[in-house]
Amino acid sequence: MSPRRRTTETAAPKATPAVAKGRPIRRSQPRSSPALPRDAGAPDYARTPLDAIPLAGLPPRALIAPNFRLYELTKSDLAARLGIDNGFASEAELRAAIHLARNVLQPIRDAFGSFSPNSVYRSQRLERALKNKPASWLSTSQHAKGQACDVEIVGQPTLELAAWAKAHLADFDQIICECYDPAKGPNSGWVHISLKPPGAGANRKQCLSYVRDPASGRLVYVTGLSAMG
C-alpha cells in the first residue's frame, strides 16, 4: 500500500463495536431500503445478477444497486477539473465496482441513510494526477481495480463508521481508518473499504489505520482501527 492523498479530491469473527466516549455506535436496523425513483431513461439492473448485466454501453444513470447508479462509481471532481477520462478501463473493473456497490455501499446506505461515496474507481491517469506521479507510474491501489471505495457520512464519526463496517459487512478485504484525528473533529478523515470480486481470491479481512507516527511525523499504516496519536 502506498500513501495516498485525501480522496475527496481537494486531490476474524464479528464483534460488537465498542462504545466511543460514552455514546454508543449507531447500529443498523434490518430494513428494506426503498429503491431510487424510477428514471424513465435509465435501465434498472439493481437486482439483476452481475453476470446478466449487459456491461457494454451501460448508461451512466443505470441503477446497479437499489440506491446507487453507475455514474457514482466513477465520479471525480479532480478528473472533471483536469479533463481526465475516468471511465472503466475494462469490464473487469466495472464488474468489481458493481460488486462493491452491492455488498459494501448498499449495506452502509441501508444502515445510515443516503450518501454518495467520495471515490470508488480511479483510472491510472487519475491516480497519477491525484498522487503527482510520472506518466510511467502504475498504481497498485484497489481503487484502480474498482475494488475499493472511500466513505464519509455527515454526522457519523469516522472511527465509529469503520468499526460498524468491521462488525456488520458480510465480507471485506480491507477496512482502513484514514487520517482520522479527533482534534479536528469526529468526521475528520475517511474510511477506505475494499472487497475483491468473485474469482479474485480470498478477502483478507484486514483492519488498519493510516495515522501519523509520533516518532517520525510521517503517515504510516498500523494494525487495527485507531485515531491519530
ZAPANU-127676 format. One record per residue: residue in three letters; residue number from 1; x, y, z of N, C-alpha, C in turn. Coordinates in nm, 4 decimals. Layout:
BEGIN
  resn  resi      n_px      n_py      n_pz     ca_px     ca_py     ca_pz      c_px      c_py      c_pz
   Ala   NUM         X         Y         Z         X         Y         Z         X         Y         Z
...
END
This chain:
BEGIN
  resn  resi      n_px      n_py      n_pz     ca_px     ca_py     ca_pz      c_px      c_py      c_pz
   Met     1    0.0841   -0.1187    0.0000    0.0000    0.0000    0.0000    0.0877    0.1238    0.0000
   Ser     2    0.0624    0.2220   -0.0842    0.1406    0.3432   -0.0869    0.0593    0.4568   -0.0280
   Pro     3    0.1232    0.5523    0.0409    0.0492    0.6633    0.1000   -0.0277    0.7363   -0.0066
   Arg     4   -0.1484    0.7781    0.0239   -0.2254    0.8477   -0.0754   -0.2854    0.9736   -0.0176
   Arg     5   -0.3139    1.0683   -0.1060   -0.3718    1.1920   -0.0622   -0.5188    1.1748   -0.0335
   Arg     6   -0.5741    1.2749    0.0325   -0.7159    1.2697    0.0666   -0.7981    1.2579   -0.0601
   Thr     7   -0.8871    1.1625   -0.0654   -0.9535    1.1305   -0.1901   -1.0885    1.1957   -0.2053
   Thr     8   -1.1189    1.2968   -0.1214   -1.2352    1.3789   -0.1502   -1.1992    1.4751   -0.2619
   Glu     9   -1.0763    1.4743   -0.3045   -1.0250    1.5389   -0.4231   -1.0205    1.6870   -0.4119
   Thr    10   -0.9795    1.7278   -0.2977   -0.9038    1.8505   -0.2946   -0.7737    1.7931   -0.3404
   Ala    11   -0.7375    1.6731   -0.3871   -0.6537    1.5712   -0.4547   -0.6776    1.4228   -0.3907
   Ala    12   -1.1616   -1.2193    1.1031   -1.1714   -1.2689    1.2349   -1.3166   -1.2696    1.2752
   Pro    13   -1.3726   -1.3145    1.3724   -1.5155   -1.3174    1.3963   -1.5662   -1.1763    1.4173
   Lys    14   -1.6912   -1.1523    1.3815   -1.7509   -1.0233    1.4006   -1.7720   -0.9966    1.5481
   Ala    15   -1.7469   -0.8722    1.5882   -1.7655   -0.8355    1.7277   -1.8474   -0.7087    1.7348
   Thr    16   -1.9186   -0.6888    1.8465   -1.9956   -0.5673    1.8657   -1.8990   -0.4523    1.8861
   Pro    17   -1.9117   -0.3417    1.8102   -1.8188   -0.2305    1.8246   -1.8228   -0.1728    1.9654
   Ala    18   -1.7090   -0.1201    2.0088   -1.7008   -0.0639    2.1432   -1.7729    0.0691    2.1496
   Val    19   -1.8103    0.1081    2.2702   -1.8729    0.2378    2.2909   -1.7654    0.3445    2.2843
   Ala    20   -1.7887    0.4501    2.2082   -1.6897    0.5554    2.1922   -1.7282    0.6748    2.2772
   Lys    21   -1.6441    0.7057    2.3773   -1.6623    0.8213    2.4643   -1.8039    0.8324    2.5173
   Gly    22   -1.8578    0.7216    2.5630   -1.9856    0.7249    2.6300   -2.1072    0.7252    2.5395
   Arg    23   -2.0870    0.7326    2.4069   -2.2046    0.7276    2.3211   -2.1965    0.6046    2.2324
   Pro    24   -2.3005    0.5258    2.2312   -2.2945    0.4001    2.1579   -2.2905    0.4210    2.0081
   Ile    25   -2.2231    0.3288    1.9419   -2.2226    0.3301    1.7966   -2.3629    0.3058    1.7454
   Arg    26   -2.3972    0.3795    1.6428   -2.5267    0.3587    1.5811   -2.5306    0.2214    1.5170
   Arg    27   -2.6283    0.1432    1.5497   -2.6391    0.0085    1.4965   -2.7361    0.0065    1.3796
   Ser    28   -2.7105   -0.0819    1.2878   -2.8028   -0.0942    1.1754   -2.9273   -0.1665    1.2206
   Gln    29   -3.0385   -0.1278    1.1637   -3.1639   -0.1955    1.1897   -3.2071   -0.2645    1.0615
   Pro    30   -3.2409   -0.3925    1.0674   -3.2834   -0.4598    0.9456   -3.4032   -0.3870    0.8864
   Arg    31   -3.3893   -0.3463    0.7643   -3.4995   -0.2784    0.6973   -3.4747   -0.2830    0.5489
   Ser    32   -3.5793   -0.2678    0.4735   -3.5629   -0.2646    0.3289   -3.5479   -0.1201    0.2872
   Ser    33   -3.4448   -0.0918    0.2092   -3.4190    0.0445    0.1661   -3.4907    0.0682    0.0348
   Pro    34   -3.5809    0.1673    0.0266   -3.6538    0.1890   -0.0971   -3.5598    0.2228   -0.2101
   Ala    35   -3.5871    0.1681   -0.3261   -3.5032    0.1959   -0.4415   -3.5203    0.3412   -0.4823
   Leu    36   -3.4236    0.3913   -0.5584   -3.4330    0.5275   -0.6080   -3.5540    0.5406   -0.7003
   Pro    37   -3.6081    0.6634   -0.7120   -3.7206    0.6837   -0.8043   -3.6834    0.6386   -0.9438
   Arg    38   -3.7784    0.5855   -1.0135   -3.7524    0.5368   -1.1486   -3.7129    0.6513   -1.2393
   Asp    39   -3.6140    0.6277   -1.3215   -3.5669    0.7242   -1.4202   -3.6060    0.6680   -1.5555
   Ala    40   -3.6945    0.7394   -1.6244   -3.7513    0.6862   -1.7488   -3.6441    0.6513   -1.8511
   Gly    41   -3.5321    0.7226   -1.8467   -3.4294    0.6965   -1.9473   -3.3194    0.6047   -1.9018
   Ala    42   -3.3315    0.5475   -1.7820   -3.2223    0.4659   -1.7274   -3.2713    0.3253   -1.6940
   Pro    43   -3.1995    0.2226   -1.7378   -3.2391    0.0854   -1.7053   -3.2157    0.0531   -1.5589
   Asp    44   -3.2977   -0.0370   -1.5075   -3.2874   -0.0776   -1.3677   -3.2287   -0.2179   -1.3604
   Tyr    45   -3.1017   -0.2270   -1.3179   -3.0338   -0.3554   -1.3015   -3.0017   -0.3802   -1.1541
   Ala    46   -3.0745   -0.3131   -1.0653   -3.0419   -0.3182   -0.9233   -3.0384   -0.4595   -0.8683
   Arg    47   -3.1268   -0.5451   -0.9188   -3.1328   -0.6817   -0.8665   -3.1018   -0.7863   -0.9747
   Thr    48   -3.0415   -0.7409   -1.0822   -3.0015   -0.8315   -1.1892   -2.8690   -0.8978   -1.1524
   Pro    49   -2.8575   -1.0307   -1.1642   -2.7278   -1.0950   -1.1373   -2.6166   -1.0283   -1.2164
   Leu    50   -2.5018   -1.0156   -1.1548   -2.3916   -0.9420   -1.2157   -2.3568   -0.9938   -1.3537
   Asp    51   -2.3559   -1.1259   -1.3693   -2.3161   -1.1814   -1.4990   -2.4248   -1.1681   -1.6049
   Ala    52   -2.5418   -1.1146   -1.5663   -2.6512   -1.0956   -1.6629   -2.6669   -0.9496   -1.7034
   Ile    53   -2.5897   -0.8599   -1.6456   -2.5977   -0.7177   -1.6826   -2.5217   -0.6964   -1.8137
   Pro    54   -2.5847   -0.6346   -1.9124   -2.5144   -0.6058   -2.0388   -2.4174   -0.4903   -2.0174
   Leu    55   -2.2935   -0.5205   -1.9865   -2.1983   -0.4188   -1.9438   -2.1583   -0.3231   -2.0556
   Ala    56   -2.1577   -0.3703   -2.1780   -2.1201   -0.2841   -2.2901   -2.2252   -0.1750   -2.3081
   Gly    57   -2.1814   -0.0505   -2.3069   -2.2727    0.0603   -2.3311   -2.3676    0.0896   -2.2170
   Leu    58   -2.3380    0.0439   -2.0958   -2.4234    0.0680   -1.9806   -2.4289    0.2194   -1.9550
   Pro    59   -2.5483    0.2803   -1.9550   -2.5571    0.4266   -1.9398   -2.5219    0.4720   -1.7990
   Pro    60   -2.4703    0.5940   -1.7842   -2.4253    0.6431   -1.6528   -2.5325    0.6392   -1.5446
   Arg    61   -2.6593    0.6574   -1.5802   -2.7633    0.6615   -1.4784   -2.8295    0.5256   -1.4561
   Ala    62   -2.7721    0.4220   -1.5112   -2.8255    0.2876   -1.4873   -2.8193    0.2564   -1.3389
   Leu    63   -2.9280    0.2002   -1.2857   -2.9331    0.1613   -1.1452   -2.8633    0.0265   -1.1318
   Ile    64   -2.7542    0.0230   -1.0539   -2.6769   -0.1018   -1.0422   -2.6855   -0.1632   -0.9021
   Ala    65   -2.7478   -0.0906   -0.8099   -2.7797   -0.1373   -0.6747   -2.9050   -0.0601   -0.6356
   Pro    66   -2.9803   -0.1041   -0.5357   -3.1061   -0.0365   -0.5052   -3.0950    0.1141   -0.4875
   Asn    67   -2.9816    0.1636   -0.4383   -2.9687    0.3069   -0.4134   -2.8459    0.3704   -0.4777
   Phe    68   -2.7882    0.3059   -0.5777   -2.6701    0.3614   -0.6422   -2.6781    0.3459   -0.7935
   Arg    69   -2.6337    0.4499   -0.8607   -2.6294    0.4495   -1.0062   -2.4844    0.4381   -1.0541
   Leu    70   -2.4686    0.3962   -1.1774   -2.3361    0.3671   -1.2310   -2.2418    0.4863   -1.2206
   Tyr    71   -2.2910    0.6070   -1.2493   -2.2010    0.7227   -1.2532   -2.1361    0.7495   -1.1177
   Glu    72   -2.1992    0.7055   -1.0078   -2.1419    0.7292   -0.8751   -2.0135    0.6500   -0.8534
   Leu    73   -1.9901    0.5493   -0.9357   -1.8717    0.4658   -0.9211   -1.7496    0.5242   -0.9910
   Thr    74   -1.7699    0.6273   -1.0742   -1.6578    0.6874   -1.1470   -1.6484    0.8379   -1.1264
   Lys    75   -1.7415    0.8974   -1.0543   -1.7423    1.0438   -1.0424   -1.6157    1.0908   -0.9706
   Ser    76   -1.5654    1.2034   -1.0137   -1.4427    1.2590   -0.9565   -1.4355    1.4069   -0.9900
   Asp    77   -1.4356    1.4920   -0.8884   -1.4213    1.6356   -0.9111   -1.2860    1.6669   -0.9740
   Leu    78   -1.1817    1.5967   -0.9288   -1.0487    1.6216   -0.9824   -1.0424    1.5855   -1.1302
   Ala    79   -1.0983    1.4699   -1.1670   -1.0998    1.4302   -1.3078   -1.1759    1.5323   -1.3916
   Ala    80   -1.2878    1.5824   -1.3396   -1.3666    1.6812   -1.4128   -1.2873    1.8097   -1.4323
   Arg    81   -1.2166    1.8539   -1.3289   -1.1399    1.9785   -1.3392   -1.0240    1.9658   -1.4378
   Leu    82   -0.9613    1.8485   -1.4401   -0.8431    1.8292   -1.5244   -0.8756    1.7700   -1.6614
   Gly    83   -1.0029    1.7417   -1.6852   -1.0413    1.6838   -1.8141   -0.9938    1.5414   -1.8318
   Ile    84   -0.9855    1.4662   -1.7234   -0.9392    1.3274   -1.7283   -1.0579    1.2341   -1.7483
   Asp    85   -1.0457    1.1430   -1.8429   -1.1479    1.0417   -1.8634   -1.1331    0.9355   -1.7540
   Asn    86   -1.2335    0.9279   -1.6675   -1.2256    0.8296   -1.5590   -1.3187    0.7119   -1.5845
   Gly    87   -1.3420    0.6805   -1.7113   -1.4239    0.5639   -1.7453   -1.3503    0.4354   -1.7136
   Phe    88   -1.4274    0.3291   -1.6937   -1.3681    0.1995   -1.6617   -1.2776    0.1515   -1.7746
   Ala    89   -1.1612    0.0991   -1.7365   -1.0645    0.0519   -1.8353   -1.1119   -0.0756   -1.9034
   Ser    90   -1.1875   -0.1591   -1.8310   -1.2359   -0.2845   -1.8874   -1.3577   -0.3310   -1.8090
   Glu    91   -1.4217   -0.4371   -1.8570   -1.5368   -0.4917   -1.7866   -1.4981   -0.5499   -1.6514
   Ala    92   -1.3730   -0.5895   -1.6340   -1.3290   -0.6453   -1.5052   -1.3421   -0.5414   -1.3946
   Glu    93   -1.2965   -0.4184   -1.4208   -1.3070   -0.3121   -1.3212   -1.4534   -0.2740   -1.2978
   Leu    94   -1.5316   -0.2708   -1.4044   -1.6736   -0.2381   -1.3919   -1.7473   -0.3415   -1.3073
   Arg    95   -1.7246   -0.4683   -1.3338   -1.7899   -0.5739   -1.2547   -1.7487   -0.5662   -1.1074
   Ala    96   -1.6198   -0.5403   -1.0836   -1.5708   -0.5313   -0.9461   -1.6383   -0.4159   -0.8727
   Ala    97   -1.6551   -0.3026   -0.9404   -1.7150   -0.1857   -0.8770   -1.8633   -0.2072   -0.8479
   Ile    98   -1.9339   -0.2743   -0.9372   -2.0751   -0.3039   -0.9121   -2.0875   -0.4012   -0.7946
   His    99   -2.0002   -0.5010   -0.7902   -1.9995   -0.5954   -0.6780   -1.9748   -0.5212   -0.5466
   Leu   100   -1.8835   -0.4261   -0.5479   -1.8541   -0.3451   -0.4298   -1.9759   -0.2619   -0.3896
   Ala   101   -2.0411   -0.2007   -0.4876   -2.1584   -0.1175   -0.4578   -2.2683   -0.1987   -0.3906
   Arg   102   -2.2894   -0.3194   -0.4366   -2.3968   -0.4026   -0.3823   -2.3641   -0.4590   -0.2448
   Asn   103   -2.2376   -0.4855   -0.2186   -2.2016   -0.5572   -0.0962   -2.1309   -0.4733    0.0095
   Val   104   -2.0957   -0.3502   -0.0252   -2.0355   -0.2590    0.0724   -2.1175   -0.1304    0.0820
   Leu   105   -2.1330   -0.0596   -0.0300   -2.2041    0.0684   -0.0261   -2.3509    0.0523    0.0122
   Gln   106   -2.4181   -0.0476   -0.0443   -2.5605   -0.0638   -0.0161   -2.5886   -0.0979    0.1305
   Pro   107   -2.5149   -0.1904    0.1926   -2.5373   -0.2146    0.3356   -2.5151   -0.0899    0.4217
   Ile   108   -2.4154   -0.0076    0.3860   -2.3930    0.1164    0.4598   -2.5108    0.2107    0.4390
   Arg   109   -2.5608    0.2178    0.3169   -2.6781    0.3021    0.2875   -2.7998    0.2543    0.3655
   Asp   110   -2.8202    0.1247    0.3736   -2.9349    0.0708    0.4467   -2.9289    0.1083    0.5946
   Ala   111   -2.8068    0.1156    0.6490   -2.7904    0.1437    0.7909   -2.7931    0.2923    0.8243
   Phe   112   -2.7334    0.3755    0.7386   -2.7116    0.5148    0.7751   -2.7864    0.6159    0.6887
   Gly   113   -2.8527    0.5716    0.5850   -2.9253    0.6655    0.5006   -2.8438    0.7119    0.3809
   Ser   114   -2.9009    0.8068    0.3087   -2.8474    0.8487    0.1798   -2.7071    0.9084    0.1892
   Phe   115   -2.6200    0.8662    0.0990   -2.4871    0.9239    0.0832   -2.4343    0.8801   -0.0519
   Ser   116   -2.3307    0.9459   -0.0979   -2.2612    0.9041   -0.2194   -2.1141    0.8904   -0.1842
   Pro   117   -2.0463    0.7869   -0.2304   -1.9059    0.7668   -0.1913   -1.8161    0.8783   -0.2422
   Asn   118   -1.7103    0.9066   -0.1663   -1.6111    1.0052   -0.2104   -1.5430    0.9594   -0.3385
   Ser   119   -1.5079    0.8340   -0.3416   -1.4288    0.7819   -0.4528   -1.4454    0.6310   -0.4588
   Val   120   -1.4647    0.5773   -0.5798   -1.4658    0.4325   -0.5991   -1.3578    0.4009   -0.7028
   Tyr   121   -1.3948    0.3910   -0.8299   -1.2949    0.3605   -0.9329   -1.2132    0.4845   -0.9659
   Arg   122   -1.0820    0.4635   -0.9802   -0.9937    0.5702   -1.0269   -0.9033    0.5136   -1.1361
   Ser   123   -0.9098    0.5725   -1.2533   -0.8257    0.5276   -1.3639   -0.6793    0.5522   -1.3315
   Gln   124   -0.5917    0.4877   -1.4073   -0.4485    0.5078   -1.3853   -0.4094    0.6540   -1.4045
   Arg   125   -0.4695    0.7189   -1.5019   -0.4373    0.8600   -1.5246   -0.4821    0.9459   -1.4063
   Leu   126   -0.5998    0.9165   -1.3514   -0.6473    0.9907   -1.2350   -0.5604    0.9609   -1.1130
   Glu   127   -0.5202    0.8371   -1.0958   -0.4312    0.8019   -0.9850   -0.3001    0.8799   -0.9939
   Arg   128   -0.2457    0.8924   -1.1147   -0.1200    0.9668   -1.1307   -0.1392    1.1149   -1.0959
   Ala   129   -0.2520    1.1717   -1.1397   -0.2785    1.3122   -1.1097   -0.2991    1.3324   -0.9602
   Leu   130   -0.3697    1.2411   -0.8979   -0.4012    1.2516   -0.7556   -0.2766    1.2410   -0.6698
   Lys   131   -0.1824    1.1576   -0.7126   -0.0632    1.1300   -0.6319    0.0635    1.1930   -0.6888
   Asn   132    0.0445    1.2791   -0.7925    0.1562    1.3530   -0.8504    0.2688    1.2602   -0.8956
   Lys   133    0.2329    1.1617   -0.9757    0.3284    1.0622   -1.0239    0.3542    1.0817   -1.1736
   Pro   134    0.4691    1.0317   -1.2229    0.5008    1.0451   -1.3658    0.4141    0.9540   -1.4522
   Ala   135    0.4152    0.9801   -1.5814    0.3299    0.9076   -1.6748    0.3616    0.7588   -1.6808
   Ser   136    0.4823    0.7197   -1.6442    0.5214    0.5785   -1.6492    0.4764    0.4999   -1.5266
   Trp   137    0.4306    0.5688   -1.4232    0.3950    0.5045   -1.2964    0.2601    0.4349   -1.3066
   Leu   138    0.2513    0.3136   -1.2503    0.1257    0.2395   -1.2474    0.0843    0.2149   -1.1035
   Ser   139   -0.0372    0.2541   -1.0712   -0.0883    0.2386   -0.9355   -0.1257    0.0942   -0.9078
   Thr   140   -0.0975    0.0495   -0.7865   -0.1426   -0.0825   -0.7418   -0.2632   -0.0712   -0.6487
   Ser   141   -0.3167    0.0496   -0.6343   -0.4325    0.0720   -0.5477   -0.5516   -0.0113   -0.5939
   Gln   142   -0.6293   -0.0594   -0.4974   -0.7503   -0.1326   -0.5334   -0.8548   -0.0417   -0.5970
   His   143   -0.8419    0.0894   -0.5782   -0.9306    0.1823   -0.6491   -0.9150    0.1660   -0.8001
   Ala   144   -0.7919    0.1436   -0.8455   -0.7657    0.1302   -0.9886   -0.8221    0.0004   -1.0456
   Lys   145   -0.8631   -0.0911   -0.9577   -0.9242   -0.2169   -0.9999   -1.0758   -0.2167   -0.9796
   Gly   146   -1.1297   -0.1058   -0.9293   -1.2723   -0.0999   -0.8990   -1.3095   -0.1751   -0.7734
   Gln   147   -1.2116   -0.2047   -0.6898   -1.2343   -0.2895   -0.5724   -1.2365   -0.2128   -0.4407
   Ala   148   -1.2358   -0.0798   -0.4443   -1.2289   -0.0036   -0.3197   -1.3125    0.1228   -0.3278
   Cys   149   -1.3580    0.1671   -0.2115   -1.4319    0.2927   -0.2019   -1.3838    0.3693   -0.0792
   Asp   150   -1.3988    0.5010   -0.0832   -1.3723    0.5865    0.0322   -1.5047    0.6487    0.0732
   Val   151   -1.5364    0.6390    0.2017   -1.6681    0.6794    0.2502   -1.6568    0.7740    0.3679
   Glu   152   -1.7351    0.8810    0.3650   -1.7595    0.9690    0.4784   -1.9101    0.9886    0.4863
   Ile   153   -1.9645    0.9930    0.6062   -2.1072    1.0195    0.6242   -2.1218    1.1327    0.7245
   Val   154   -2.1875    1.2393    0.6832   -2.2052    1.3553    0.7693   -2.2747    1.3138    0.8992
   Gly   155   -2.2175    1.3548    1.0104   -2.2764    1.3257    1.1408   -2.2407    1.1896    1.1972
   Gln   156   -2.1683    1.1078    1.1203   -2.1284    0.9760    1.1688   -1.9778    0.9762    1.1930
   Pro   157   -1.9329    0.9691    1.3173   -1.7886    0.9721    1.3446   -1.7128    0.8667    1.2648
   Thr   158   -1.6010    0.9086    1.2097   -1.5242    0.8229    1.1185   -1.4823    0.6914    1.1833
   Leu   159   -1.4324    0.6973    1.3041   -1.3858    0.5753    1.3698   -1.5026    0.4809    1.3973
   Glu   160   -1.6170    0.5368    1.4317   -1.7352    0.4536    1.4558   -1.7851    0.3899    1.3257
   Leu   161   -1.7778    0.4640    1.2158   -1.8176    0.4083    1.0869   -1.7278    0.2904    1.0492
   Ala   162   -1.5979    0.3048    1.0723   -1.5046    0.1952    1.0439   -1.5362    0.0735    1.1304
   Ala   163   -1.5661    0.0972    1.2589   -1.5996   -0.0130    1.3491   -1.7301   -0.0801    1.3077
   Trp   164   -1.8265   -0.0003    1.2639   -1.9527   -0.0574    1.2160   -1.9277   -0.1482    1.0962
   Ala   165   -1.8474   -0.1005    1.0019   -1.8182   -0.1799    0.8827   -1.7534   -0.3129    0.9189
   Lys   166   -1.6599   -0.3092    1.0125   -1.5939   -0.4329    1.0564   -1.6949   -0.5309    1.1146
   Ala   167   -1.7885   -0.4793    1.1923   -1.8827   -0.5661    1.2635   -1.9984   -0.6143    1.1770
   His   168   -2.0344   -0.5391    1.0721   -2.1596   -0.5690    1.0032   -2.1481   -0.6100    0.8563
   Leu   169   -2.0396   -0.5743    0.7895   -2.0280   -0.6156    0.6496   -2.0071   -0.7667    0.6427
   Ala   170   -2.0757   -0.8304    0.5494   -2.0650   -0.9755    0.5369   -1.9238   -1.0180    0.4993
   Asp   171   -1.8548   -0.9365    0.4223   -1.7185   -0.9694    0.3821   -1.6490   -0.8399    0.3423
   Phe   172   -1.5178   -0.8369    0.3531   -1.4382   -0.7227    0.3089   -1.2942   -0.7685    0.2972
   Asp   173   -1.2180   -0.6964    0.2176   -1.0758   -0.7253    0.2057   -0.9974   -0.6408    0.3052
   Gln   174   -1.0163   -0.5090    0.2993   -0.9530   -0.4193    0.3950   -1.0523   -0.3124    0.4401
   Ile   175   -1.0430   -0.2739    0.5668   -1.1056   -0.1527    0.6181   -0.9921   -0.0700    0.6759
   Ile   176   -0.9775    0.0521    0.6267   -0.8697    0.1387    0.6735   -0.9299    0.2701    0.7212
   Cys   177   -0.9069    0.3025    0.8465   -0.9476    0.4315    0.9008   -0.8349    0.5291    0.8667
   Glu   178   -0.8617    0.6183    0.7717   -0.7548    0.7017    0.7179   -0.7605    0.8454    0.7704
   Cys   179   -0.6493    0.8894    0.8261   -0.6279    1.0289    0.8658   -0.7316    1.0795    0.9646
   Tyr   180   -0.7854    0.9897    1.0482   -0.8807    1.0330    1.1492   -0.8063    1.0970    1.2657
   Asp   181   -0.8373    1.2227    1.2924   -0.7733    1.2972    1.4003   -0.8829    1.3610    1.4853
   Pro   182   -0.9092    1.3084    1.6046   -1.0174    1.3619    1.6871   -1.0009    1.5091    1.7194
   Ala   183   -0.8775    1.5600    1.7153   -0.8549    1.7022    1.7408   -0.9179    1.7886    1.6317
   Lys   184   -0.9412    1.7279    1.5154   -1.0024    1.8006    1.4032   -1.1514    1.7720    1.3901
   Gly   185   -1.2055    1.6985    1.4869   -1.3482    1.6702    1.4845   -1.3766    1.5242    1.4526
   Pro   186   -1.4939    1.4755    1.4934   -1.5259    1.3335    1.4761   -1.5411    1.2893    1.3309
   Asn   187   -1.5622    1.3853    1.2397   -1.5775    1.3495    1.0980   -1.4488    1.3657    1.0189
   Ser   188   -1.3371    1.3914    1.0846   -1.2126    1.4056    1.0103   -1.1730    1.2712    0.9504
   Gly   189   -1.0966    1.2772    0.8417   -1.0547    1.1538    0.7752   -1.1679    1.0885    0.6997
   Trp   190   -1.1474    0.9638    0.6638   -1.2469    0.8874    0.5893   -1.2210    0.7390    0.6094
   Val   191   -1.3134    0.6560    0.5639   -1.2992    0.5108    0.5766   -1.2827    0.4503    0.4371
   His   192   -1.1724    0.3825    0.4183   -1.1437    0.3099    0.2936   -1.1869    0.1647    0.3144
   Ile   193   -1.2711    0.1156    0.2237   -1.3168   -0.0237    0.2327   -1.2975   -0.0896    0.0969
   Ser   194   -1.2350   -0.2052    0.0961   -1.2160   -0.2779   -0.0285   -1.2804   -0.4160   -0.0196
   Leu   195   -1.3151   -0.4683   -0.1358   -1.3772   -0.6004   -0.1468   -1.3373   -0.6595   -0.2809
   Lys   196   -1.2804   -0.7780   -0.2776   -1.2436   -0.8443   -0.4028   -1.3670   -0.9064   -0.4676
   Pro   197   -1.3757   -0.9012   -0.5997   -1.4892   -0.9622   -0.6681   -1.4734   -1.1132   -0.6757
   Pro   198   -1.5802   -1.1856   -0.7059   -1.5692   -1.3311   -0.7216   -1.4600   -1.3667   -0.8211
   Gly   199   -1.3791   -1.4656   -0.7853   -1.2727   -1.5114   -0.8736   -1.1409   -1.4391   -0.8557
   Ala   200   -1.1357   -1.3378   -0.7679   -1.0129   -1.2606   -0.7498   -0.9353   -1.3023   -0.6253
   Gly   201   -0.9763   -1.4120   -0.5629   -0.9061   -1.4594   -0.4445   -0.9799   -1.4266   -0.3168
   Ala   202   -0.9308   -1.4805   -0.2071   -0.9972   -1.4634   -0.0781   -0.9740   -1.3232   -0.0228
   Asn   203   -1.0760   -1.2693    0.0418   -1.0624   -1.1414    0.1097   -0.9851   -1.1589    0.2398
   Arg   204   -0.9020   -1.0606    0.2720   -0.8101   -1.0726    0.3852   -0.8722   -1.0379    0.5202
   Lys   205   -0.9846   -0.9681    0.5219   -1.0480   -0.9239    0.6475   -0.9464   -0.8481    0.7345
   Gln   206   -0.8786   -0.7541    0.6732   -0.7705   -0.6816    0.7388   -0.8190   -0.5426    0.7811
   Cys   207   -0.7936   -0.5057    0.9063   -0.8300   -0.3736    0.9575   -0.7029   -0.2952    0.9909
   Leu   208   -0.6922   -0.1752    0.9346   -0.5738   -0.0923    0.9515   -0.6146    0.0522    0.9788
   Ser   209   -0.5191    0.1309    1.0212   -0.5371    0.2753    1.0311   -0.4171    0.3429    0.9668
   Tyr   210   -0.4419    0.4569    0.9042   -0.3369    0.5358    0.8397   -0.3210    0.6607    0.9245
   Val   211   -0.2187    0.6612    1.0095   -0.2040    0.7648    1.1119   -0.0610    0.8194    1.1127
   Arg   212   -0.0445    0.9308    1.1839    0.0879    0.9913    1.1905    0.1718    0.9252    1.2990
   Asp   213    0.2914    0.8831    1.2628    0.3846    0.8225    1.3576    0.4461    0.9326    1.4437
   Pro   214    0.4277    0.9256    1.5765    0.4807    1.0319    1.6634    0.6325    1.0490    1.6515
   Ala   215    0.7027    0.9405    1.6247    0.8492    0.9476    1.6191    0.8993    1.0184    1.4935
   Ser   216    0.8454    0.9789    1.3792    0.8943    1.0334    1.2523    0.8104    1.1479    1.1978
   Gly   217    0.6857    1.1571    1.2446    0.5952    1.2584    1.1910    0.5337    1.2197    1.0584
   Arg   218    0.5656    1.0998    1.0094    0.5128    1.0541    0.8811    0.3836    0.9748    0.8999
   Leu   219    0.3022    0.9740    0.7948    0.1821    0.8917    0.7967    0.2206    0.7470    0.7683
   Val   220    0.1733    0.6568    0.8527    0.2076    0.5154    0.8391    0.0828    0.4307    0.8606
   Tyr   221    0.0878    0.3082    0.8114   -0.0206    0.2122    0.8351    0.0102    0.1334    0.9611
   Val   222   -0.0914    0.1205    1.0471   -0.0776    0.0388    1.1679   -0.1949   -0.0560    1.1758
   Thr   223   -0.1754   -0.1661    1.2433   -0.2812   -0.2658    1.2575   -0.3896   -0.2164    1.3517
   Gly   224   -0.5153   -0.2432    1.3159   -0.6278   -0.2067    1.3998   -0.6890   -0.0737    1.3587
   Leu   225   -0.8044   -0.0426    1.4146   -0.8754    0.0807    1.3861   -0.8504    0.1794    1.4997
   Ser   226   -0.7849    0.2905    1.4686   -0.7478    0.3855    1.5727   -0.7400    0.5260    1.5176
   Ala   227   -0.7213    0.6219    1.6082   -0.7107    0.7626    1.5716   -0.5645    0.8036    1.5655
   Met   228   -0.5411    0.9246    1.5171   -0.4072    0.9821    1.5207   -0.3593    0.9888    1.6642
   Gly   229   -0.2331    0.9555    1.6893   -0.1787    0.9610    1.8231   -0.1412    1.1028    1.8650
END
